[in-house]
Amino acid sequence: MALDLVQIAVVLGLILLLVRPVGAYIAAVFTGRRTWIDRVMDPVDNLIYRLSGIDTSVQHRWPAYVAAMLLTNAVMFVILFIVLETQQFLPLNPDALGAVNPYLAFNTAVSFITNTNWQNYGGESTLSYFSQLFAIIFPQFTSAATGLVCGIAFIRGLAGSPTLGNFYVDLVRATTRILLPISFATAIVFVALGVPATFDGAVTVNTLNGPLTGAPAASGAPAASAPPTLTAQGQQTITGGPVAALTSIKHLGTNGGGWFNTNSAHPFENPNPLSNVLENLLMALIPTSLVYTLGVMTNRFRHAWTLFAVMGALLVAFLVVAYVGEVQGNPLLTALGLDPSQGNLEGHDVRFGQALTALFVTSTTAFTTGTVNAMHDSLTPLASITPISQMLLNMVFGGKGVGFINLIIFAVLAIFMTGLMVGRTPEYLGKKIEAHEVKLAATAFLVHPLLILGFMAVTLVASLDLGSIFNPGAHGFSELMYAYTSQAANNGSAFGGFTGNTPWFNVSGGLAMAIGRYVSIVLMLALAGSLASKKPVPMTVGTMRTDGRLFGAVLGGTVLVIGALTFFPVLALGPIAEHLAMVAGKVF
């Protein structure tokens, strides 16, 4: 256990060390201050502006910023759908893969423009290299940049700027100055660690069992009419591709997804513990640093660190739950003679052990990445509460920009409710919080549970594609809940024991991803625009401070109370019921 704690502490310590320098750099990129990469990227940006007809002098108020974001994403959706439907005619298809099913293509295109990267397909067996590059890796840059710049625009509104910036300029700068340089550098590191980077097609190799051989004909059958039976082992088809390019951006952009169906449990995507640690760092890099960016751009560092402390405390608490659940293992297996000190190993990669597995599970759902290095369906019921709960709350750091925006939803609600209870003026960062802002924040919050619980209810009541749920009872209920929660939260990870590649789940999941992504962004940018248009009010003795331990406790309590009131019943029917049954020695 001591070694486990050291491993976790080292990774968390590295994350903390990067928060301040990366957060300051992000602030410099979006406030026009000179950075070390400007000399290289300024000509690239200017070329993009000229070719695209972007007027860099234009500044958008929130309606124009939202319109530009939605239009850009709609165009990208069309491009992605066309690529997936025509990949059989496009280059870089050495394995001659055909067109993607239209329902699956719809779900996949929505998934990757919304930064969800939910996969109802096996990457190596469904998509050509061209599709992987231009329908998967390309939107991993643009969708990540979209979320990041929406977060930056929201910060500008909180800082009092009457305009939120120029969406097109922000999108270009986020890509050329943050995502591309870091992804390029870390892709090289991944190659050095053993991740493939090739355009060669799949190869068939002889395994240690030797080549395939034919079995003798069945007794009494003519030798000529009996086809040979091939041995189950002997040869193996190994797929490759430019995997390192996807591995770097999928973690940095908190995209998730995977070149291979087994994702970061595949040795080509995550070869060793060093690559596992690097993937954790990349997932956390932008979401954690963006909180410091808030402090720089609003000049309210105490407030920023208070928000960081609340999210950090929740992250550690959920990490403890995941780790304890995995270390304790399954008492039903212990009763059958399994060594309890081994913990839970089913569905896990023994290269990483319980510590790095629990940390990865926590990171991928806290930072809404969706990549996995173990099958979440194999987590103990107690440990599975961590990924499900973090996606239900959808504000434990979250992804780039959008996760931070979700936290402000709870901050606004906390300030308003506390102000009403104690008679303090509800203000946030020097601006009055009134009915309009509360309605926007409340609506943005309610969209999330309505999507999850609504689609679950329709699926169960109408018995739609219930054959996709292979496990009965509480675990099957958890699988369905996890699927819609992951999609509505734009996370993309899956329990694994659930088949989502059906017409109903492809369409309903696509709608959950699109609504969950864009409605909250639009409403919260409208809130930022509303706050930006208000005159600052001076702080008085009646003003509730939004920094320090008191506000941190109020915000954390608001998150837990609202989250419990909204989601505890559905958790009780799923992982909590399964955990209690497991402890009682019962199985479903």
Residue, then its C-alpha position, 0 to 999 in steps of 0.5 A: m500500500a505504501l508503494d501505491l500511495v507513493q505512485i499516486a502522490v508523485v503523479l498528483g504532485l507533478i500535476l500541481l507543479l504544472v498548474r501555475p506555469v501552464g495556466a499563466y501561458i494559457a492566459a498569455v495566449f488569449t490576452g495577446r501577450r507575447t509568448w515564446i512560440d509567437r515567432v514561429m506561429d504568427p506567420v501560420d496564423n496570418l496565413i489561416y486568417r487570410l485563407s479563411g477570410i477572418d477579420t481579426s479586428v472583429q470582437h463578438r458579443w455573446p450571441a455572435y460568439v455562440a453563432a460562430m461556434l455552432l456554425t463551425n461545429a455544424v460544418m465539421f459534423v457534415i465533414l465527419f459524416i461524409v468521410l465516414e460514409t465514403q471511406q471506401f473511396l478515400p486514400l489510406n485504406p490499406d485494409a479495404l474497410g467499407a463504409v460505416n453504418p449510417y446510424l453509427a456514422f451519425n453517432t460517431a460524428v456527433s461524438f467527436i465534434t462534441n469532445t465526447n469520443w464515445q465509441n460504438y465501434g472497434g477502431e482498428s476493424t471499422l475505420s480506415y487510416f484516413s478516417q482515423l486521421f480526418a474524422i477522429i484525430f482532426p476533430q480531437f483538435t477542433s473540439a478540444a479547442t472549441g471547449l477551451v475557447c468557450g471557457i476563455a470567453f466565459i472568463r472574459g465575461l466574468a472579468g467584465s469585458p463587454t465582448l467575449g472575443n473573436f471565436y475564430v481567432d481564439l480557435v486558431r490560437a488555441t490550436t496552433r499555440i497550445l494543442l499542436p505544440i504540446s501534442f507534437a512533442t508528446a507524440i514523439v515521447f510516446v513513440a520513444l516509449g513504444v507507441p507505433a507511428t506508421f502508415d503500413g497496413a496490418v501484418t500477420v505474424n507467426t506466434l510462438n505456437g507456430p503457423l496455422t495447421g490443418a487438422p486431420a479429416a474426421s473419422g470415416a469422411p473422405a479426405a477430399s471433402a473434409p475442409p481442414t480445421l485451423t488451430a485456434q492459435g498459431q498466427q495473429t493479425i496485428t494492426g498499427g497506424p499513426v497511433a502516437a498522434l492520436t494518443s497524445i491529442k486524445h489525452l491532452g484534449t481530454n478527448g478519449g476514444g482510442w485507435f484500438n478497441t481496448n483503448s489505453a489498455h492496449p500495449f500499443e496505446n499505453p505500453n508501460p507505466l511511464s506512458n500511463v503516467l504521461e497520459n494522466l498528466l496530459m489529461a489533467l494539464i489544461p483542466t487544472s491549469l485553466v483555473y489558474t488562468l481564471g485568476v490571471m485574467t480576472n486578477r482574483f487569485r484567491h477566488a481561483w485557488t478556492l475553486f481549485a481547492v473545492m475541485g481538488a478535494l472532490l477529486v481526492a475523495f473520489l480517488v480514495v473511494a476508487y482505490v479502496g474499492e479496488v484494493q478490497g476486491n470482491p468478497l465473493l471471490t475471496a470466499l472461493g479462495l482468492d488471495p484477498s491481498q491481490g485486490n480486484l484484478e478481473g478486467h484489469d491490466v496487471r502492468f499498472g496495479q490497483a493504484l495506477t488503475a484507480l488513479f486512471v479511472t478517477s482522472t478520465t472521468a474527472f477530466t472528462t477524457g473517456t480513455v480507459n486503461a481497464m474495463h470499468d465494467s469490471l470495477t467493484p461496485l464501490a469503485s464504480i461509484t467514482p466514475i459514475s458520480q464524477m460524470l453525474l456532477n460533471m464539474v470535478f475539473g471537467g474538460k477544457g473550458v466546459g468543465f470549468i463552466n459547469l462549476i460556475i453553475f454551482a457557484v451561482l446557485a450557491i451564492f444565490m441560495t446562501g444570499l437568500m438564507v442569510g440576507r446577504t447581497p447575492e454577488y459574484l465577482g463584483k456583479k449582482i446575481e439576479a433572477h435572469e442569471v439564476k434561471l440561466a444557471a438552473t436551466a443549464f444544470l437541469v439539462h444534464p439530469l433530464l438527459i440522463l434520466g429521461f433517456m433511461a426512462v424511455t429506454l426501459v419503459a419502451s423496452l428499446d434494445l434492452g438486449s444490449i444490456f447483458n447483465p441482469g439486475a443492478h449491474g445492468f441498470s448501472e451499465l445503462m446509467y453509465a452509458y447515458t451519463s457518459q454521453a450527456a457529460n461528454n466523457g466517452s468512457a463506457f462500462g464495457g458490458f453494454t452494446g451501444n451499436t444499435p439504431w436506438f442507442n446510436v441516435s439517442g446517444g448522439l442526441a444526448m451528446a449534442i444537447g449535453r454539449y451545446v445547451s449548457i455552453v449557450l446558456m452559460l455564455a449568455l450568463a457571462g454576457s449578462l454579467a459583462s453588461k452589468k456595472p460593477v458594484p462596490m463590496t460592502v459589509g453585506t457582500m458575501r465574499t467568494d474566496g476563502r474557506l467559508f465560500g469553499a465550504v458553501l460551494g462544496g456543500t452545494v455541489l454535494v447537496i444538489g448532486a445527492l438530491t438529483f442523483f442519489p435515487v438512481l445510484a441507489l438502484g445501481p452501484i449501491a444496491e450491487h455493493l450491498a448485495m455483494v457484501a451480503g454474499k449475493v449475486f445477480 
